[in-house]
Amino acid sequence: MLDSNSRFAAELVIEASWVIPVEPYGRVLENHAVAISDGNIVAMLPRDEMIARCSADKSCRLDSHVLIPGLINLHSHAAMTLMRGLADDLKLMDWLSKHIWPAEARHASAQFVYDGTLLACAEMLRGGITCFNDMYFFPEMTARAALDAGMRAAVGIILIEFPTAYASDAQDYLRKGLAMRDELKHESLLSFCMAPHAPYTVSDKSFEQILTLSEQLQIPINTHLHETRDEISESMAKFGARPLARLERLGLLGPNFIAVHAVHLEPAEIALLARLGCSVAHCPSSNLKLASGIAPVGRMLLSGINVGIGTDGAASNNRLDIFCEMRLAALLAKTTSEDAEILPAHTALRMATLNAARALGIERKTGSIEIGKSADLCAVNLDSIELSPCYDPASHLVYAAGREHVSDVWVAGRQLVGSGQILVLDERGIMRKATEWKSRIADSI
């Protein structure tokens, strides 16, 4: 801890018109600066005090910007960005069974996942996303792409009962996923999750094994849950229980559990998730586009459930845009609850940062601007016609600004985006690869 009057040195100081640290809740700091060394935040002070006390190797002055924690995408299938727009305007199971799963059977490969994830990383970085939680095949390639992009990622150890190009059966999925984790667990930008696809694609036996591994490795479990009414009806017919009740019976629910989507929840189920300390990954755009429904996020928040925000895959969204998801989450919660105060801007921002970090078990590293945490930061430029005037920068972030206003992004103190341009990736090369994959996929339809 720095002495209140001592001088100190830092590698980088970022000055901004506003800093919204997220923790403590609701705070907006005017004309402040953040000092960074060894990839971590070492001080946050008023700008003039920082200038007087800190000797910095490099400084970055952002006179019309708000500095926030890097956004966290709590649910994604990054490689599916290569299937953006492939099969739109369909119900979930028609979309999956008739279009997405056949396309994956033909084309999903290690190279497909690497190229698709790198495309997703480029899009997410330009939108201020510094961390994403992913569920897809060949997760080692997802991890490699994230590391090449300099991003933080929570990589899912996927399990689904049917064979794919990645694995032959449940045990093969687990064996390969665990080997991936063992190989990459020392990478500071990576964390891991157990990622069973959904109750309708995973057996009781596999869920029990996943629970054991989650407890042994102390990593979260995330699965698609109560996404559609059909999913619930099929579970009742096959198991005699709703999916959530089935998972409770198997012992999966607890502080390490993330329910992805959680659209169709009864009041008692919301109370159950809250009582057991579960988290929810809310994906409003995907839920709307697939006509799955509107999740009762207002009631979740009132019950104390930790709710984060995700985009889902670009094949069902079709944007990896957390600014869009924050705005939509806030507006939908207000209208479904008929309560304009149910999800204010500061809560939406917290859902997209610290709440998501808590769900992933990485809140000590990232999710807020606090001394000792990683310098995962996003600067948003509010100097434009469509953002003028600005009475409240937090309100602007959720209701007026978009990813196009992101100017600068850092992960662990390393600048990945500057003046709106990606500094670490070959955008033209990434787009060329995407075009090549589009030709292959389109030719096989």
Secondary structure, DSSP 8 states (H G I E B T S, - for coil): ---TT--EEEEEEEEEEEE--SSSTT--EEEEEEEEETTEEEEEEEHHHHHHHEEEEEEEEEEEEEEEE-EEEEEE-GGGGGGTTSS-S--HHHHIIIIIHHHHHHH--HHHHHHHHHHHHHHHHHTTEEEEEE--SSHHHHHHHHHHHT-EEEEEEEE-SS--SS-SSHHHHHHHHHHHHHHHTT-TTEEEEEEE--TTTS-HHHHHHHHHHHHHHT--EEEEES-SHHHHHHHHHHHSS-HHHHHHHHT--STTEEEEE--S--HHHHHHHHHTT-EEEE-HHHHHHTT-----HHHHHHHT-EEEE----TTSSS---HHHHHHHHHHHHHHHHT-TTSS-HHHHHHHTTHHHHHHHT-TTTSSS--TTSB--EEEEE--SGGG-S-S-HHHHHHHT--GGGEEEEEETTEEEEETTEESSS-HHHHHHHHHHHHHHHHHH-
